[in-house]
Amino acid sequence: MKKLQILGAGCPKCQKLTEHAEKAAQALGIDYELEKVTEIDQIMSYGVMMTPALVVDGAVKVVGKVPSVEQLKTVIA
């Protein structure tokens, strides 16, 4: 099971990244767990200074932007 984490305070871009990540994971047909990380201390512990960010299985993959669903499929797979 993949662990997907969305780092961000819940801004519109964060919500869009959440939506795109879910669609990408569903399109890939993988088992995944999605967690939203909103605490600034936790976000900074990943070394992330710009949100939104996407963490896949503990590795920061996307920072400060919202890739398309197609782009996220590559990142998540």
BELDABEL-V274556 format. One record per pair of residues at least 6 apart in sequence whose ideal C-beta (glycine too) atoms are under 8 Angstrom apart, sorted by the first residue. I is the first residue (numbers start at 1). J is the second residue. Records with the same first field share a line. If there is no record, write none. Layout:
I->J ; J
//
This chain:
1->30 ; 31 ; 32 ; 33
2->25 ; 30 ; 31 ; 32 ; 33 ; 56 ; 57 ; 76
3->32 ; 33 ; 35 ; 55 ; 56 ; 57 ; 58
4->21 ; 25 ; 32 ; 33 ; 34 ; 35 ; 54 ; 55 ; 56 ; 76
5->34 ; 35 ; 36 ; 37 ; 54 ; 55 ; 56
6->14 ; 17 ; 18 ; 21 ; 34 ; 35 ; 36 ; 37 ; 52 ; 53 ; 54
7->37 ; 42 ; 43 ; 46 ; 48 ; 51 ; 52 ; 53 ; 54 ; 55
8->14 ; 17 ; 36 ; 37 ; 38 ; 43 ; 51 ; 52 ; 53
9->38 ; 40 ; 51
10->36 ; 38
11->51 ; 52
13->51 ; 52 ; 66
14->36 ; 51 ; 52
16->52 ; 66
17->52 ; 54 ; 62 ; 66
18->34 ; 36
20->66 ; 67 ; 68 ; 69 ; 72
21->34 ; 54 ; 72 ; 76
22->34
23->69 ; 72
24->69 ; 70 ; 72 ; 73 ; 75 ; 76
25->32 ; 34 ; 76
27->69 ; 73
28->73 ; 76 ; 77
30->76 ; 77
32->76
37->43 ; 55
43->51 ; 53
46->53 ; 55 ; 60
47->60
48->60 ; 63
49->63
50->63 ; 64
51->63 ; 64
52->62 ; 64 ; 65 ; 66
53->60 ; 62 ; 63 ; 64
54->60 ; 61 ; 62 ; 72 ; 75
55->61
56->75 ; 76
61->75 ; 76
62->72 ; 75
67->75
//
